[in-house]
């Protein structure tokens, strides 16, 4: 279950669950584009969603990720209909979905939901800020280790679908740089990969190899 919904008082949770639609989100599905209308609120259960910012017309960069701890479509919480960034399904799986109009009604009715989403918004802003600093100051291999651990925390699995092309977009690194970083982690026995799938072999060693950004914030909010 999505943690925000799970931790609501029973009355609020049950009412929301009656309004939600349970959906399967496919890998690579665009939930909304930068500048586009946010038509639904998404609360992932097993799916993983990347929040993207547009660098130029051809390139995007991941600035945040949303799993079972959070929600995609936060402009709706802020009373906005459009988003400055995009949202892309990075890991296929299930989510709870509600259309924007119904979500606004339910949000206005539930003070506990408002409180949970205010706290989540704060945590997401902190994650985005940490990611910006990480992208500027840390090398590709430790950043990749951090990113893989963040993904593992949110999908609850040591194996997930990823390609070097997608990783290059997510981390803002050229594909050759991702290949070099991933190869280094594989040589050290931390990960394995084949046919678009990456598997974490030694999570403890991967944590030690990750940059301090994972230990300082992401591990704190992944439980």
N, C-alpha and C positions, 0 to 999 in steps of 0.2 A: 504493500500500500504506500502511496505517496505520504511522506512524513508530515507535511503541513496539514493534510486532511485527516490523517490518523490521529493527530494530537489535539484536534478540536474537541470541545464538549460533545457528548453523544447527540444531543438534539440538533446542534448545528451540522455535525458530520452526517447524520442520517438524512437531513433535509437536502444537503448538497449532493449526496450520493444519488438521490432520486432525480436530480436535475442533470447530473453528469452523463455523458455518453462514453462508454469504454471503447477505445479505438486502438488499432494496430498501426504504428507509424513505421513506414518503410525507410530503410537506409537511403540517405540522399534526398529525402523529401524536403522541399522548401515550405516552411510553415508561414513565413511572411518575409518579404524583401525589405531592404532599406528604403525608407520613404513610403512603403506600402501600408495599406490598412491592416490593422490587427483584428481579424474576424473572430478569433477564438482564444480562450485561455486554456493552456495545456498544463496539466500536472502529471509529470512522468511517473510511471510505476517501475517499468524495466527499461524504458527507452532512455536515450541520452541525446540531448539537444545542444548544439553549438550556437552561441551568440556571436554574430559576425559584424565587423565594421568594414566598410568599403574603403580601400586605400586609393584606388583609382578605378577606372572603368573595367579593368581586367582582373584586378587582384582584391582578395579579401583576407582578413586576418581575424582569427578567433580571439575574442577578448573575455569570454566567459563560457562556462558550460553548466548545464542544468540537468540534474538527474532526479532521483526520487526525493531529494531534500528540498526541491524547489518548484518553481513555476516559470513557464515561458509565456510571455504576453504581458509583462509588467507595465507597459504603457497604459493598459486598461485600469490598473490599480491607481495610476496617477491621473486618471481622468482624460487620457489622451486616446485618440483613435488611430494614430499613425506611429510608426517606429523609425528612429534614425538609423537603426541597424537591422540586420536580418537574423533569421533563425532557421537552422538546418538540422535535420535529423542525422546525427553522427552515429548513433547506435540504434538499430531497429529494436522495437519492443512495444509494450503497451503504455497507454497514458489515459488519463481522464480528461475529457474535453467538454467545454461548455461555450456556447456562442456568446459573443461580446455583450449583447443586450441583456441576456439572462444573467450573465456573470455580474454585471454592474448592479442589478437588482439584488442578487444574493449577497454581494459584498456590502451593500448599504444596510442589509438586514442583520449582518453578523459582526458584532464588535470583536469577538475572538478571531475571526478570519482576518479582519483588518489588522489586528495586533500581530498575528503571525506573519502576514505579508509585509508589514512595516519592518519587522525584524529581518525577514528574508531579504528585503530590498537593501538594507544596511549591509548584510553579509555579502550580497552579490556585488555591491559597489566596492567593498573591500577586496573581493576576489579580482575584479577588473583592475583595480589599482595595483594589486600585487602582480598581476599578469603583465601590466605595462612596464613595471620596473624590471621584472624578470626578463622580458624580451629585450630590454635595453642593456642589461648588465651581465647576464649569464650566458655561458656557452651552450651550444646546441645539445650536446649529450646530456648534461644535467637537466636542461629544460625538457628534453624528451622523456627522461626518467620521471620527472615531476608530472608531466602530462599523462603518461601511462598510468601512474599511480592514482591520479585524480579520476581517470576513466574507470579504473578498477573499483575504486570506492563507490562510484555511482551506479555501475551496472551490476556489481556484486559477482563478478566473474574474472578469472585470470586470463580468459581468452576472448578476443573480440575482433570484429572485422575492421581492418584499416589498411590503407595503401600508402605508399611513400608519397604519392601525389597529394593525397588528402592531408597527410601530416605536414607536408611542405606549406600548404595553404593555412593550416591551423597554427603553425608555429612561425610563419613568416620567414622561412628558411628555404633556400634553393633545394631542389630535389637531391642534388649531389650531396649537399650538407646533411640532409636527413639520412641518406643511404650510409654516409660515413658514420654518423652518430649511432644509427641502429646497428650497424656492423660491429662497432666497438662494444656496445652493450651485449650483443650476441656472443662475441668472442670471450667475454668475461662470464658467460654462463647465466646472464640475468634474464634474457628474453630469447624467444625463438620466433621465426616468422616464415610463412610460406603461403602462396596463393591468396594474398590479400588478408590473411589472418595473422594476428600477433598474439603470442602467448607469454605471459609473465612466468618465468621458471623459478626465479629466486627473488621474492618480494623484499626480503630483508636486505639483500645486497643492493637491490634497486633503490630502496629508500636511502641507503648510505651514499649511493652515487648521485642522488637527486640534489638539486640546489636547495638552499635553505628556505626558499619560498614555500615548498611543500610542508616542511616541518613547522614553519611559523604560523601558517593559517589554514591550509587546505586539510591537513590531518585533523585539526581542531574541529572543523565543521563537517567532517565526512562521516562521523559515527551515527 
